[in-house]
Amino acid sequence: MLVLLALVLLRRPLSDRLWPDSRLQQLRSDAAQALREGRLSSADGRGARQLYEAALALDPDRDEARAGLTQVGQAALAQAERAIAQRRYAEAHTALTLAAELAVPRAQAEALERRLRAREAADAGLDQLLAQAASARAAGHLDDGESAALPLYQRVLALQPERVEALEGREDTLADLLQQARQALAHGDLLAGAARIRRVQAADAGHSELPDALTDLARRADAGRGEAERALRRGRLPEAATGYREILTALPDDAAAQRGLSAVATAYAQRSERLAADFRFDEAAAALREADAIAPATAAVSEARQHLERARQSRKRLGGELPLAQRQQRLHRLLDEAAAAEARGELLAPPGDSAYDKLRAAQAIAPQDPKVRAAAARLLPAARRCFEDELRGNRLSRAGECLDARRALEGEGAALGDARRRLAQRWIAVGDERLGAGELRAAQSALDAARRLDPGAAGLEDFAKRVRAAAPGAN
């Protein structure tokens, strides 16, 4: 029993004597050889540091590998000292970094680092660099290349972080850059202003004049968003897209500008749908390309693409590709049927047999035919009355149908744009009521309807934020 107990208690030393760990011994031997050869660290794992660390990982309880790492740290300090003497400053920095990672005494490492910086500074001619930086600043070359003031001051401070002339020069140069930034913002140049402010932030995030410059930047971005939003509401989509893109170039994380650009894509998609409904396929395809260039993956763009294809198929079914004689015969029949429905008072209903539906089929065949245009002119007052009556009665879905009829009969214009905005505002008001009543689905439907009508409607984004905030899991 005593023998067995001794074997258990002394199993590790005994095993070491009977079965030496050849792998561990080999690692320590290779590490010592690498240390003698000066191969202190290597990316391929054959440096002294890596080999001692591998040995330590295999047997953390032994001190040989830990002592070896200490020797590597001291050797790194010696390498750094030799490199400084020979003016190989990049190698000296690398060796000092290795020594610091191996936890050499801080006093030794800091003393050597001071020597390194002093030698670098002497060789670099810091006084000359400071003179060049001051001249560059006086000439207005603040940050336009390696020989500009700010990069030169940064080079000096990298060697002598406490150099007073460099600190003051950099401070003044950054103040000049911020002044340029604020002047650019005052002249409406958001991109130049934002670029200079970002440069100052990168150099000194605590600069005393930076908060005021950031306030100016936010104010200019707000103004740019307002201009883009007004352009969107007025249907000036290229202008709106340019405005939102300028903001996003200057401020890539601006969520409001991202939403605005998406709204522009939706407006282009809706324009494509309206043009396709009038069988103006080339214009519809052009609008769809604009939407696709902004936001190809959105639902509105996908729906517009499908709508255009359906409109083309509809044109074929209605006789758009029939021989001329057959097209004329079909056109006359549709106009007669439209006139008969008009005489019966069936202007917009029943669906499919109303005067409006017959006229739409005739427009698909010959939209510019004088008789077709005359019939449209006769029906237009009825469509206008229909819209006003349904809007007054708060029957918004039906008002939307009457608005579609107006659009087909009179085309796009200021009057139709105003009607679309009015209907969008009414949907927002109804949606707000439904949201207040806790009917989130109805509020979302109202939001979608308003957005389809007028993506830039006043109050639409605020209403959208409230809907998102009320959605489950929003918090």
Secondary structure as GFF3:
##gff-version 3
##sequence-region A 1 475
A	DSSP	alpha_helix	2	9	.	.	.	ID=ss1
A	DSSP	alpha_helix	11	18	.	.	.	ID=ss2
A	DSSP	alpha_helix	22	37	.	.	.	ID=ss3
A	DSSP	alpha_helix	48	58	.	.	.	ID=ss4
A	DSSP	alpha_helix	64	85	.	.	.	ID=ss5
A	DSSP	alpha_helix	89	101	.	.	.	ID=ss6
A	DSSP	alpha_helix	106	124	.	.	.	ID=ss7
A	DSSP	alpha_helix	126	138	.	.	.	ID=ss8
A	DSSP	alpha_helix	149	159	.	.	.	ID=ss9
A	DSSP	alpha_helix	164	186	.	.	.	ID=ss10
A	DSSP	alpha_helix	190	203	.	.	.	ID=ss11
A	DSSP	alpha_helix	210	233	.	.	.	ID=ss12
A	DSSP	alpha_helix	237	250	.	.	.	ID=ss13
A	DSSP	alpha_helix	255	277	.	.	.	ID=ss14
A	DSSP	alpha_helix	281	294	.	.	.	ID=ss15
A	DSSP	alpha_helix	299	317	.	.	.	ID=ss16
A	DSSP	alpha_helix	324	343	.	.	.	ID=ss17
A	DSSP	alpha_helix	355	365	.	.	.	ID=ss18
A	DSSP	alpha_helix	370	392	.	.	.	ID=ss19
A	DSSP	alpha_helix	396	410	.	.	.	ID=ss20
A	DSSP	alpha_helix	414	436	.	.	.	ID=ss21
A	DSSP	alpha_helix	440	453	.	.	.	ID=ss22
A	DSSP	alpha_helix	460	470	.	.	.	ID=ss23
###
